[in-house]
Amino acid sequence: MYIQLNSQVICYEKTGEGTPVILIHGNNGDHHTFDELVCAMCREHTVYAMDSRGHGESATPKEYHYADMADDVINLIDALDIKSPALVGYSDGGIIALLVAIKASNKISRIVCCGANLSPAGIHHKDLREIKKEYKRTNDPITYMMLVEPDIDVAELRRISVPAMIIAGEDDCIKEKETNKIANNINDAQLLILPGENHSSYIENTDKLYNYIYRFLV
């Protein structure tokens, strides 16, 4: 399905019935990242899996900024009149979920952030070098966004007034101290570091994540 949100066309899929959840994928991904997770979740939830702007089947913008992607989520909530959805964001989607919660906690019920960072400095140096190589090879503006954004101050995290679960893999490309910093600066946030998992292993093409979050989403 497609929806016009101000000047941006967003593609999304709606599946299941129950309390609403919006899934937000990572950089250069699309909503199909969550196909297995949707199958697990849709028995208890109405699941909205969206393509961020410039990803999947959503329209391509002139520029890429996490703040604009967060506004797209807020606009989707308003346009579809989704009542207090939970947000589940992975990687870039985790960043977007944080930004939505900072700006509009009153519109959502809770957030799950997987592999999110507050700035590029929160990414391990070796992984950041690989991103730089990828950008040099492709000149891809979506990749470039990861090199210059986000820039979230910890003081902004304290504005989040909904329950939060902050998750990362033990072998994540995000520094563990970055994940700890996010959790420590959100009131009563739950922190979960998953043994033996990396940035994507518990998210992409698997429903593993649901085993960790289903009670939190109730």
N, CA and C atoms as a LAMMPS dump frame, in Angstrom:
ITEM: TIMESTEP
0
ITEM: NUMBER OF ATOMS
654
ITEM: BOX BOUNDS ff ff ff
-5.0000000000000000e+02 5.0000000000000000e+02
-5.0000000000000000e+02 5.0000000000000000e+02
-5.0000000000000000e+02 5.0000000000000000e+02
ITEM: ATOMS id mol type element x y z
1 1 1 N 0.84 -1.182 0
2 1 2 C 0 0 0
3 1 3 C 0.886 1.247 0
4 2 1 N 0.314 2.323 -0.544
5 2 2 C 1.054 3.575 -0.633
6 2 3 C 0.221 4.684 -0.015
7 3 1 N 0.921 5.651 0.594
8 3 2 C 0.231 6.787 1.173
9 3 3 C 1.06 8.045 0.945
10 4 1 N 0.378 9.139 0.622
11 4 2 C 1.037 10.428 0.435
12 4 3 C 1.08 11.137 1.773
13 5 1 N 2.27 11.398 2.261
14 5 2 C 2.459 12.086 3.533
15 5 3 C 3.148 13.409 3.253
16 6 1 N 2.37 14.475 3.192
17 6 2 C 2.879 15.768 2.75
18 6 3 C 3.49 15.592 1.354
19 7 1 N 4.784 15.81 1.196
20 7 2 C 5.387 15.686 -0.132
21 7 3 C 6.055 14.339 -0.35
22 8 1 N 5.851 13.402 0.557
23 8 2 C 6.549 12.125 0.504
24 8 3 C 5.574 10.969 0.344
25 9 1 N 5.858 10.09 -0.636
26 9 2 C 5.064 8.88 -0.807
27 9 3 C 5.757 7.735 -0.07
28 10 1 N 5.03 7.083 0.822
29 10 2 C 5.562 5.997 1.642
30 10 3 C 4.812 4.71 1.337
31 11 1 N 5.569 3.639 1.163
32 11 2 C 5.001 2.306 0.984
33 11 3 C 4.985 1.6 2.335
34 12 1 N 3.877 0.906 2.607
35 12 2 C 3.805 0.13 3.843
36 12 3 C 2.901 -1.074 3.63
37 13 1 N 3.076 -2.076 4.472
38 13 2 C 2.205 -3.246 4.478
39 13 3 C 1.559 -3.366 5.854
40 14 1 N 0.277 -3.666 5.87
41 14 2 C -0.473 -3.842 7.111
42 14 3 C -0.903 -5.296 7.223
43 15 1 N -0.577 -5.928 8.354
44 15 2 C -0.85 -7.358 8.532
45 15 3 C -1.343 -7.617 9.947
46 16 1 N -2.308 -8.509 10.111
47 16 2 C -2.72 -8.984 11.422
48 16 3 C -3.73 -8.107 12.122
49 17 1 N -4.088 -8.514 13.329
50 17 2 C -5.028 -7.778 14.166
51 17 3 C -4.543 -7.8 15.606
52 18 1 N -4.774 -6.707 16.308
53 18 2 C -4.364 -6.598 17.702
54 18 3 C -3.748 -5.246 17.963
55 19 1 N -3.011 -5.124 19.044
56 19 2 C -2.38 -3.847 19.376
57 19 3 C -1.372 -3.48 18.286
58 20 1 N -1.321 -2.2 17.894
59 20 2 C -0.526 -1.814 16.729
60 20 3 C 0.976 -1.713 17.001
61 21 1 N 1.742 -2.145 16.022
62 21 2 C 3.205 -2.056 16.057
63 21 3 C 3.677 -1.569 14.69
64 22 1 N 4.597 -0.622 14.688
65 22 2 C 5.227 -0.149 13.447
66 22 3 C 6.664 -0.633 13.426
67 23 1 N 7.052 -1.3 12.34
68 23 2 C 8.415 -1.811 12.169
69 23 3 C 9.189 -0.883 11.243
70 24 1 N 10.425 -0.545 11.637
71 24 2 C 11.254 0.389 10.866
72 24 3 C 12.606 -0.269 10.598
73 25 1 N 12.909 -0.497 9.338
74 25 2 C 14.097 -1.252 8.92
75 25 3 C 15.366 -0.406 8.956
76 26 1 N 16.479 -1.023 8.569
77 26 2 C 17.774 -0.363 8.606
78 26 3 C 18.19 0.245 7.273
79 27 1 N 19.404 0.792 7.254
80 27 2 C 19.949 1.487 6.088
81 27 3 C 20.023 0.566 4.884
82 28 1 N 19.514 1.042 3.762
83 28 2 C 19.512 0.301 2.496
84 28 3 C 18.709 -1.004 2.558
85 29 1 N 17.801 -1.096 3.526
86 29 2 C 16.896 -2.235 3.602
87 29 3 C 15.51 -1.855 3.143
88 30 1 N 14.54 -2.683 3.445
89 30 2 C 13.136 -2.363 3.207
90 30 3 C 12.29 -3.197 4.163
91 31 1 N 10.977 -3.095 4.035
92 31 2 C 10.109 -3.748 5.02
93 31 3 C 10.209 -5.272 4.979
94 32 1 N 10.743 -5.825 3.874
95 32 2 C 10.88 -7.281 3.796
96 32 3 C 11.934 -7.82 4.761
97 33 1 N 12.766 -6.934 5.306
98 33 2 C 13.691 -7.336 6.378
99 33 3 C 12.946 -8.079 7.476
100 34 1 N 11.686 -7.695 7.704
101 34 2 C 10.918 -8.197 8.841
102 34 3 C 9.893 -9.263 8.461
103 35 1 N 9.987 -9.856 7.289
104 35 2 C 8.949 -10.802 6.852
105 35 3 C 8.716 -11.916 7.874
106 36 1 N 9.79 -12.517 8.371
107 36 2 C 9.645 -13.599 9.346
108 36 3 C 9.082 -13.076 10.672
109 37 1 N 9.536 -11.913 11.082
110 37 2 C 9.05 -11.317 12.325
111 37 3 C 7.569 -10.985 12.22
112 38 1 N 7.151 -10.452 11.078
113 38 2 C 5.74 -10.124 10.875
114 38 3 C 4.867 -11.362 11.026
115 39 1 N 5.317 -12.469 10.459
116 39 2 C 4.548 -13.723 10.567
117 39 3 C 4.33 -14.121 12.023
118 40 1 N 5.343 -13.887 12.857
119 40 2 C 5.227 -14.225 14.274
120 40 3 C 4.362 -13.228 15.029
121 41 1 N 4.451 -11.958 14.651
122 41 2 C 3.79 -10.901 15.408
123 41 3 C 2.321 -10.732 15.055
124 42 1 N 1.952 -11.06 13.828
125 42 2 C 0.627 -10.685 13.337
126 42 3 C -0.499 -11.453 14.026
127 43 1 N -0.171 -12.484 14.76
128 43 2 C -1.213 -13.204 15.5
129 43 3 C -1.704 -12.413 16.71
130 44 1 N -0.875 -11.497 17.205
131 44 2 C -1.226 -10.712 18.386
132 44 3 C -1.29 -9.214 18.108
133 45 1 N -0.801 -8.792 16.957
134 45 2 C -0.667 -7.363 16.689
135 45 3 C -1.108 -7.007 15.273
136 46 1 N -1.562 -5.775 15.106
137 46 2 C -1.667 -5.186 13.777
138 46 3 C -0.297 -4.602 13.457
139 47 1 N 0.355 -5.151 12.46
140 47 2 C 1.735 -4.793 12.169
141 47 3 C 1.795 -3.921 10.907
142 48 1 N 2.415 -2.761 11.056
143 48 2 C 2.66 -1.857 9.933
144 48 3 C 4.156 -1.907 9.646
145 49 1 N 4.534 -2.487 8.513
146 49 2 C 5.943 -2.558 8.117
147 49 3 C 6.142 -1.575 6.975
148 50 1 N 6.903 -0.533 7.211
149 50 2 C 7.027 0.552 6.234
150 50 3 C 8.405 0.577 5.589
151 51 1 N 8.444 1.112 4.374
152 51 2 C 9.706 1.418 3.708
153 51 3 C 10.046 2.872 3.993
154 52 1 N 11.2 3.123 4.595
155 52 2 C 11.628 4.504 4.811
156 52 3 C 11.808 5.213 3.465
157 53 1 N 11.723 6.517 3.478
158 53 2 C 11.87 7.287 2.24
159 53 3 C 13.165 6.912 1.518
160 54 1 N 13.057 6.731 0.206
161 54 2 C 14.215 6.358 -0.598
162 54 3 C 14.604 4.905 -0.499
163 55 1 N 13.824 4.115 0.212
164 55 2 C 14.088 2.686 0.374
165 55 3 C 12.902 1.896 -0.165
166 56 1 N 13.179 0.675 -0.61
167 56 2 C 12.098 -0.181 -1.079
168 56 3 C 11.264 0.499 -2.144
169 57 1 N 9.952 0.562 -1.912
170 57 2 C 9.038 1.148 -2.888
171 57 3 C 8.583 2.549 -2.505
172 58 1 N 9.177 3.128 -1.457
173 58 2 C 8.866 4.515 -1.119
174 58 3 C 9.595 5.463 -2.063
175 59 1 N 9.048 6.669 -2.204
176 59 2 C 9.617 7.639 -3.139
177 59 3 C 10.992 8.109 -2.676
178 60 1 N 11.806 8.518 -3.632
179 60 2 C 13.164 8.988 -3.374
180 60 3 C 13.162 10.495 -3.132
181 61 1 N 13.671 10.94 -1.981
182 61 2 C 13.718 12.377 -1.684
183 61 3 C 14.964 13.027 -2.281
184 62 1 N 15.013 14.341 -2.171
185 62 2 C 16.192 15.062 -2.648
186 62 3 C 17.375 14.866 -1.701
187 63 1 N 17.092 14.758 -0.408
188 63 2 C 18.135 14.58 0.601
189 63 3 C 17.681 13.522 1.612
190 64 1 N 18.645 12.999 2.347
191 64 2 C 18.357 11.988 3.358
192 64 3 C 18.777 12.489 4.732
193 65 1 N 17.803 12.514 5.643
194 65 2 C 18.069 12.896 7.024
195 65 3 C 17.194 12.043 7.935
196 66 1 N 17.766 11.6 9.054
197 66 2 C 16.995 10.793 9.996
198 66 3 C 15.783 11.55 10.538
199 67 1 N 15.936 12.856 10.737
200 67 2 C 14.826 13.645 11.271
201 67 3 C 13.626 13.612 10.328
202 68 1 N 13.879 13.665 9.02
203 68 2 C 12.785 13.597 8.053
204 68 3 C 12.117 12.226 8.081
205 69 1 N 12.914 11.18 8.246
206 69 2 C 12.354 9.83 8.319
207 69 3 C 11.505 9.667 9.574
208 70 1 N 11.93 10.294 10.672
209 70 2 C 11.125 10.267 11.892
210 70 3 C 9.802 10.992 11.675
211 71 1 N 9.859 12.113 10.969
212 71 2 C 8.624 12.832 10.663
213 71 3 C 7.686 11.984 9.805
214 72 1 N 8.25 11.178 8.908
215 72 2 C 7.416 10.287 8.092
216 72 3 C 6.645 9.302 8.971
217 73 1 N 7.315 8.783 10.003
218 73 2 C 6.639 7.849 10.917
219 73 3 C 5.515 8.563 11.658
220 74 1 N 5.789 9.748 12.154
221 74 2 C 4.759 10.525 12.855
222 74 3 C 3.592 10.825 11.92
223 75 1 N 3.897 11.201 10.688
224 75 2 C 2.844 11.507 9.718
225 75 3 C 2.032 10.263 9.364
226 76 1 N 2.702 9.1 9.311
227 76 2 C 1.989 7.849 9.046
228 76 3 C 1.011 7.544 10.186
229 77 1 N 1.461 7.722 11.42
230 77 2 C 0.599 7.503 12.58
231 77 3 C -0.64 8.394 12.503
232 78 1 N -0.417 9.663 12.167
233 78 2 C -1.534 10.614 12.096
234 78 3 C -2.466 10.292 10.932
235 79 1 N -1.892 10.021 9.756
236 79 2 C -2.703 9.812 8.555
237 79 3 C -3.563 8.565 8.658
238 80 1 N -3.031 7.502 9.264
239 80 2 C -3.772 6.247 9.395
240 80 3 C -4.518 6.154 10.723
241 81 1 N -4.391 7.206 11.543
242 81 2 C -5.051 7.255 12.852
243 81 3 C -4.729 6.003 13.673
244 82 1 N -3.438 5.682 13.75
245 82 2 C -2.978 4.527 14.527
246 82 3 C -2.896 4.939 15.992
247 83 1 N -3.609 4.229 16.837
248 83 2 C -3.703 4.615 18.244
249 83 3 C -2.54 4.039 19.059
250 84 1 N -1.659 4.908 19.507
251 84 2 C -0.562 4.565 20.423
252 84 3 C 0.2 3.314 19.994
253 85 1 N 0.774 3.32 18.795
254 85 2 C 1.535 2.139 18.371
255 85 3 C 2.843 2.009 19.125
256 86 1 N 3.333 0.778 19.227
257 86 2 C 4.716 0.541 19.625
258 86 3 C 5.587 0.676 18.379
259 87 1 N 6.792 1.152 18.547
260 87 2 C 7.757 1.231 17.455
261 87 3 C 8.862 0.217 17.69
262 88 1 N 9.173 -0.558 16.661
263 88 2 C 10.299 -1.481 16.699
264 88 3 C 11.234 -1.09 15.572
265 89 1 N 12.403 -0.574 15.93
266 89 2 C 13.342 -0.101 14.923
267 89 3 C 14.662 -0.837 14.984
268 90 1 N 15.196 -1.115 13.812
269 90 2 C 16.46 -1.844 13.69
270 90 3 C 17.487 -0.979 12.995
271 91 1 N 18.652 -0.78 13.619
272 91 2 C 19.749 -0.026 13.032
273 91 3 C 19.293 1.414 12.763
274 92 1 N 19.261 1.863 11.516
275 92 2 C 18.722 3.202 11.23
276 92 3 C 17.31 3.332 11.777
277 93 1 N 16.55 2.244 11.719
278 93 2 C 15.198 2.269 12.265
279 93 3 C 15.174 2.507 13.76
280 94 1 N 16.202 2.024 14.464
281 94 2 C 16.318 2.302 15.886
282 94 3 C 16.568 3.771 16.157
283 95 1 N 17.409 4.376 15.335
284 95 2 C 17.651 5.817 15.438
285 95 3 C 16.355 6.581 15.22
286 96 1 N 15.621 6.183 14.182
287 96 2 C 14.363 6.845 13.859
288 96 3 C 13.369 6.704 15.01
289 97 1 N 13.302 5.516 15.61
290 97 2 C 12.397 5.308 16.745
291 97 3 C 12.758 6.231 17.908
292 98 1 N 14.046 6.394 18.179
293 98 2 C 14.472 7.32 19.23
294 98 3 C 14.011 8.741 18.919
295 99 1 N 14.188 9.163 17.67
296 99 2 C 13.817 10.525 17.289
297 99 3 C 12.316 10.741 17.376
298 100 1 N 11.537 9.732 16.992
299 100 2 C 10.085 9.847 17.125
300 100 3 C 9.708 9.986 18.59
301 101 1 N 10.317 9.161 19.449
302 101 2 C 9.997 9.208 20.877
303 101 3 C 10.412 10.535 21.508
304 102 1 N 11.523 11.096 21.053
305 102 2 C 11.967 12.397 21.559
306 102 3 C 10.969 13.484 21.181
307 103 1 N 10.487 13.418 19.943
308 103 2 C 9.615 14.479 19.424
309 103 3 C 8.147 14.267 19.762
310 104 1 N 7.71 13.006 19.848
311 104 2 C 6.268 12.75 19.921
312 104 3 C 5.954 11.524 20.783
313 105 1 N 6.48 11.482 21.989
314 105 2 C 6.165 10.363 22.883
315 105 3 C 4.662 10.226 23.108
316 106 1 N 3.932 11.324 22.993
317 106 2 C 2.487 11.301 23.226
318 106 3 C 1.721 10.513 22.165
319 107 1 N 2.365 10.212 21.046
320 107 2 C 1.689 9.503 19.956
321 107 3 C 1.959 8.003 19.951
322 108 1 N 2.866 7.533 20.805
323 108 2 C 3.27 6.13 20.784
324 108 3 C 3.154 5.526 22.182
325 109 1 N 3.247 4.198 22.265
326 109 2 C 3.12 3.535 23.567
327 109 3 C 4.453 3.084 24.13
328 110 1 N 5.421 2.74 23.256
329 110 2 C 6.718 2.226 23.689
330 110 3 C 7.622 2.091 22.479
331 111 1 N 8.905 1.917 22.725
332 111 2 C 9.859 1.725 21.628
333 111 3 C 10.801 0.562 21.934
334 112 1 N 11.157 -0.146 20.88
335 112 2 C 12.219 -1.148 20.922
336 112 3 C 13.268 -0.702 19.916
337 113 1 N 14.476 -0.459 20.392
338 113 2 C 15.556 0.021 19.527
339 113 3 C 16.656 -1.03 19.467
340 114 1 N 16.924 -1.528 18.274
341 114 2 C 17.917 -2.576 18.078
342 114 3 C 19.094 -2.024 17.277
343 115 1 N 20.276 -2.043 17.869
344 115 2 C 21.474 -1.622 17.149
345 115 3 C 21.456 -0.169 16.73
346 116 1 N 20.995 0.706 17.639
347 116 2 C 20.94 2.142 17.343
348 116 3 C 22.192 2.845 17.873
349 117 1 N 22.489 3.987 17.299
350 117 2 C 23.606 4.811 17.766
351 117 3 C 23.184 6.274 17.805
352 118 1 N 23.869 7.044 18.64
353 118 2 C 23.574 8.466 18.799
354 118 3 C 24.354 9.332 17.832
355 119 1 N 25.47 8.823 17.352
356 119 2 C 26.314 9.537 16.39
357 119 3 C 27.182 8.514 15.671
358 120 1 N 27.818 8.914 14.564
359 120 2 C 28.717 7.97 13.885
360 120 3 C 29.839 7.464 14.784
361 121 1 N 30.223 8.245 15.781
362 121 2 C 31.291 7.821 16.699
363 121 3 C 30.881 6.616 17.525
364 122 1 N 29.585 6.293 17.55
365 122 2 C 29.121 5.128 18.289
366 122 3 C 29.314 3.821 17.544
367 123 1 N 29.784 3.893 16.311
368 123 2 C 30.056 2.699 15.505
369 123 3 C 31.515 2.302 15.685
370 124 1 N 31.785 1.014 15.808
371 124 2 C 33.172 0.546 15.92
372 124 3 C 33.994 1.051 14.733
373 125 1 N 35.256 1.401 15.002
374 125 2 C 36.101 2.03 13.985
375 125 3 C 36.225 1.168 12.724
376 126 1 N 36.389 -0.136 12.901
377 126 2 C 36.568 -0.998 11.726
378 126 3 C 35.31 -1.017 10.859
379 127 1 N 34.152 -0.958 11.488
380 127 2 C 32.898 -0.948 10.733
381 127 3 C 32.67 0.406 10.073
382 128 1 N 33.064 1.465 10.764
383 128 2 C 32.953 2.795 10.185
384 128 3 C 33.851 2.928 8.96
385 129 1 N 35.03 2.316 9.012
386 129 2 C 35.928 2.332 7.845
387 129 3 C 35.271 1.623 6.661
388 130 1 N 34.572 0.53 6.93
389 130 2 C 33.903 -0.192 5.842
390 130 3 C 32.782 0.642 5.228
391 131 1 N 32.082 1.384 6.065
392 131 2 C 31.034 2.276 5.545
393 131 3 C 31.647 3.35 4.669
394 132 1 N 32.779 3.898 5.092
395 132 2 C 33.464 4.915 4.291
396 132 3 C 33.916 4.345 2.953
397 133 1 N 34.418 3.114 2.973
398 133 2 C 34.824 2.466 1.72
399 133 3 C 33.631 2.262 0.799
400 134 1 N 32.515 1.848 1.403
401 134 2 C 31.305 1.622 0.619
402 134 3 C 30.829 2.92 -0.024
403 135 1 N 30.874 4.012 0.734
404 135 2 C 30.455 5.3 0.164
405 135 3 C 31.399 5.745 -0.943
406 136 1 N 32.691 5.542 -0.729
407 136 2 C 33.665 5.935 -1.757
408 136 3 C 33.426 5.155 -3.043
409 137 1 N 33.007 3.891 -2.902
410 137 2 C 32.765 3.037 -4.066
411 137 3 C 31.461 3.373 -4.773
412 138 1 N 30.418 3.718 -4.003
413 138 2 C 29.076 3.854 -4.577
414 138 3 C 28.571 5.289 -4.672
415 139 1 N 29.145 6.186 -3.849
416 139 2 C 28.647 7.564 -3.772
417 139 3 C 27.16 7.589 -3.417
418 140 1 N 26.745 6.646 -2.618
419 140 2 C 25.335 6.482 -2.269
420 140 3 C 24.967 7.438 -1.129
421 141 1 N 24.002 8.334 -1.333
422 141 2 C 23.657 9.3 -0.284
423 141 3 C 23.057 8.657 0.962
424 142 1 N 22.441 7.484 0.812
425 142 2 C 21.892 6.796 1.978
426 142 3 C 23.031 6.293 2.862
427 143 1 N 24.086 5.786 2.226
428 143 2 C 25.272 5.366 2.977
429 143 3 C 25.956 6.566 3.616
430 144 1 N 26.038 7.662 2.89
431 144 2 C 26.684 8.873 3.4
432 144 3 C 26.004 9.363 4.684
433 145 1 N 24.685 9.215 4.754
434 145 2 C 23.95 9.665 5.941
435 145 3 C 24.527 9.039 7.201
436 146 1 N 24.937 7.769 7.136
437 146 2 C 25.493 7.098 8.312
438 146 3 C 26.825 7.687 8.752
439 147 1 N 27.518 8.377 7.842
440 147 2 C 28.822 8.95 8.154
441 147 3 C 28.725 10.32 8.813
442 148 1 N 27.581 10.983 8.682
443 148 2 C 27.442 12.348 9.198
444 148 3 C 26.291 12.511 10.194
445 149 1 N 25.444 11.535 10.296
446 149 2 C 24.307 11.554 11.206
447 149 3 C 24.221 10.197 11.901
448 150 1 N 23.443 10.13 13.001
449 150 2 C 22.692 11.194 13.663
450 150 3 C 23.586 12.029 14.582
451 151 1 N 22.971 12.977 15.246
452 151 2 C 23.655 13.789 16.246
453 151 3 C 22.669 14.026 17.386
454 152 1 N 22.47 12.982 18.177
455 152 2 C 21.488 13.019 19.264
456 152 3 C 22.211 13.239 20.578
457 153 1 N 21.86 14.291 21.279
458 153 2 C 22.438 14.578 22.592
459 153 3 C 21.727 13.745 23.65
460 154 1 N 22.474 13.302 24.652
461 154 2 C 21.852 12.483 25.705
462 154 3 C 20.74 13.235 26.417
463 155 1 N 20.831 14.573 26.463
464 155 2 C 19.768 15.358 27.103
465 155 3 C 18.445 15.18 26.369
466 156 1 N 18.505 14.966 25.06
467 156 2 C 17.286 14.742 24.289
468 156 3 C 16.634 13.414 24.661
469 157 1 N 17.458 12.417 24.966
470 157 2 C 16.915 11.114 25.343
471 157 3 C 16.056 11.215 26.601
472 158 1 N 16.375 12.15 27.462
473 158 2 C 15.631 12.285 28.716
474 158 3 C 14.222 12.825 28.489
475 159 1 N 13.936 13.249 27.282
476 159 2 C 12.584 13.711 26.956
477 159 3 C 11.668 12.548 26.6
478 160 1 N 12.228 11.367 26.418
479 160 2 C 11.414 10.197 26.073
480 160 3 C 10.633 9.763 27.307
481 161 1 N 9.319 9.686 27.152
482 161 2 C 8.454 9.422 28.313
483 161 3 C 7.654 8.133 28.163
484 162 1 N 8.081 7.26 27.255
485 162 2 C 7.426 5.962 27.096
486 162 3 C 8.423 4.859 27.435
487 163 1 N 7.935 3.666 27.789
488 163 2 C 8.856 2.553 28.056
489 163 3 C 9.743 2.263 26.845
490 164 1 N 10.988 1.923 27.115
491 164 2 C 11.948 1.663 26.044
492 164 3 C 12.733 0.396 26.34
493 165 1 N 12.941 -0.393 25.311
494 165 2 C 13.83 -1.552 25.39
495 165 3 C 14.958 -1.316 24.389
496 166 1 N 16.181 -1.316 24.877
497 166 2 C 17.359 -1.041 24.053
498 166 3 C 18.135 -2.345 23.9
499 167 1 N 18.304 -2.779 22.65
500 167 2 C 18.884 -4.09 22.36
501 167 3 C 20.08 -3.946 21.429
502 168 1 N 21.072 -4.778 21.634
503 168 2 C 22.19 -4.892 20.69
504 168 3 C 22.762 -6.298 20.79
505 169 1 N 23.448 -6.706 19.747
506 169 2 C 24.132 -7.984 19.779
507 169 3 C 25.464 -7.872 20.498
508 170 1 N 25.91 -8.964 21.071
509 170 2 C 27.199 -9 21.753
510 170 3 C 28.322 -8.619 20.799
511 171 1 N 28.196 -8.989 19.526
512 171 2 C 29.206 -8.684 18.509
513 171 3 C 28.703 -7.637 17.529
514 172 1 N 27.969 -6.68 18.034
515 172 2 C 27.363 -5.641 17.2
516 172 3 C 28.416 -4.692 16.643
517 173 1 N 28.08 -4.044 15.521
518 173 2 C 28.951 -2.99 14.998
519 173 3 C 28.808 -1.702 15.81
520 174 1 N 27.781 -1.649 16.639
521 174 2 C 27.624 -0.524 17.557
522 174 3 C 28.385 -0.816 18.834
523 175 1 N 29.158 0.163 19.301
524 175 2 C 29.92 -0.01 20.529
525 175 3 C 28.974 -0.275 21.704
526 176 1 N 29.373 -1.206 22.575
527 176 2 C 28.51 -1.525 23.711
528 176 3 C 28.327 -0.317 24.627
529 177 1 N 29.358 0.518 24.75
530 177 2 C 29.21 1.708 25.593
531 177 3 C 28.195 2.676 25.003
532 178 1 N 28.018 2.653 23.695
533 178 2 C 26.998 3.491 23.056
534 178 3 C 25.604 2.982 23.403
535 179 1 N 25.422 1.679 23.325
536 179 2 C 24.137 1.081 23.684
537 179 3 C 23.824 1.35 25.147
538 180 1 N 24.828 1.217 26.019
539 180 2 C 24.647 1.516 27.44
540 180 3 C 24.274 2.977 27.66
541 181 1 N 24.91 3.867 26.908
542 181 2 C 24.629 5.295 27.055
543 181 3 C 23.167 5.599 26.718
544 182 1 N 22.675 4.97 25.656
545 182 2 C 21.271 5.182 25.279
546 182 3 C 20.35 4.701 26.397
547 183 1 N 20.57 3.494 26.863
548 183 2 C 19.703 2.924 27.899
549 183 3 C 19.785 3.715 29.209
550 184 1 N 20.974 4.162 29.55
551 184 2 C 21.165 4.854 30.835
552 184 3 C 20.541 6.241 30.871
553 185 1 N 20.238 6.796 29.714
554 185 2 C 19.705 8.156 29.661
555 185 3 C 18.225 8.22 29.294
556 186 1 N 17.579 7.058 29.228
557 186 2 C 16.126 7.002 29.063
558 186 3 C 15.545 6.461 30.357
559 187 1 N 14.597 7.156 30.905
560 187 2 C 14.045 6.784 32.202
561 187 3 C 13.507 5.357 32.197
562 188 1 N 14.046 4.525 33.096
563 188 2 C 13.588 3.138 33.3
564 188 3 C 13.694 2.263 32.047
565 189 1 N 14.624 2.571 31.154
566 189 2 C 14.792 1.743 29.956
567 189 3 C 15.339 0.369 30.314
568 190 1 N 14.907 -0.638 29.581
569 190 2 C 15.449 -1.981 29.716
570 190 3 C 16.599 -2.155 28.725
571 191 1 N 17.674 -2.763 29.154
572 191 2 C 18.846 -3.001 28.312
573 191 3 C 19.019 -4.493 28.112
574 192 1 N 19.238 -4.897 26.87
575 192 2 C 19.42 -6.311 26.563
576 192 3 C 20.557 -6.46 25.55
577 193 1 N 21.655 -7.082 25.976
578 193 2 C 22.767 -7.411 25.085
579 193 3 C 22.664 -8.909 24.798
580 194 1 N 22.521 -9.269 23.541
581 194 2 C 22.233 -10.647 23.17
582 194 3 C 23.52 -11.429 22.905
583 195 1 N 23.811 -12.449 23.714
584 195 2 C 25.038 -13.245 23.53
585 195 3 C 25.054 -13.93 22.162
586 196 1 N 26.219 -13.894 21.528
587 196 2 C 26.411 -14.61 20.282
588 196 3 C 25.767 -13.987 19.062
589 197 1 N 25.125 -12.819 19.22
590 197 2 C 24.458 -12.17 18.09
591 197 3 C 25.275 -10.975 17.621
592 198 1 N 25.17 -10.695 16.324
593 198 2 C 25.809 -9.5 15.785
594 198 3 C 24.745 -8.451 15.467
595 199 1 N 25.044 -7.523 14.584
596 199 2 C 24.13 -6.413 14.316
597 199 3 C 22.815 -6.887 13.704
598 200 1 N 22.884 -7.888 12.858
599 200 2 C 21.699 -8.268 12.078
600 200 3 C 21.19 -9.686 12.317
601 201 1 N 21.962 -10.521 13.008
602 201 2 C 21.677 -11.961 13.049
603 201 3 C 20.363 -12.317 13.733
604 202 1 N 19.893 -11.477 14.626
605 202 2 C 18.642 -11.766 15.331
606 202 3 C 17.452 -10.999 14.737
607 203 1 N 17.709 -10.286 13.623
608 203 2 C 16.684 -9.44 13.002
609 203 3 C 16.32 -9.92 11.6
610 204 1 N 17.31 -9.998 10.733
611 204 2 C 17.047 -10.202 9.314
612 204 3 C 16.702 -11.661 9.019
613 205 1 N 15.563 -11.845 8.355
614 205 2 C 15.116 -13.168 7.903
615 205 3 C 14.974 -14.172 9.051
616 206 1 N 14.536 -13.682 10.195
617 206 2 C 14.306 -14.546 11.359
618 206 3 C 13.267 -13.894 12.251
619 207 1 N 12.604 -14.707 13.07
620 207 2 C 11.658 -14.161 14.042
621 207 3 C 12.228 -14.188 15.459
622 208 1 N 13.551 -14.373 15.582
623 208 2 C 14.194 -14.44 16.904
624 208 3 C 13.817 -13.261 17.802
625 209 1 N 13.766 -12.075 17.223
626 209 2 C 13.549 -10.877 18.024
627 209 3 C 12.266 -10.969 18.84
628 210 1 N 11.245 -11.593 18.262
629 210 2 C 9.957 -11.626 18.951
630 210 3 C 10.042 -12.353 20.287
631 211 1 N 10.911 -13.34 20.377
632 211 2 C 11.08 -14.066 21.637
633 211 3 C 11.555 -13.152 22.76
634 212 1 N 12.283 -12.08 22.407
635 212 2 C 12.819 -11.168 23.405
636 212 3 C 11.864 -10.029 23.737
637 213 1 N 10.952 -9.701 22.825
638 213 2 C 10.171 -8.474 23.002
639 213 3 C 8.672 -8.698 23.192
640 214 1 N 8.175 -9.91 23.022
641 214 2 C 6.726 -10.067 22.998
642 214 3 C 6.068 -9.672 24.318
643 215 1 N 6.727 -9.96 25.451
644 215 2 C 6.149 -9.546 26.732
645 215 3 C 6.193 -8.03 26.903
646 216 1 N 7.248 -7.41 26.391
647 216 2 C 7.383 -5.961 26.482
648 216 3 C 6.293 -5.248 25.695
649 217 1 N 5.831 -5.862 24.618
650 217 2 C 4.837 -5.224 23.746
651 217 3 C 3.413 -5.342 24.268
652 218 1 N 3.204 -6.138 25.288
653 218 2 C 1.845 -6.326 25.83
654 218 3 C 1.355 -5.043 26.484
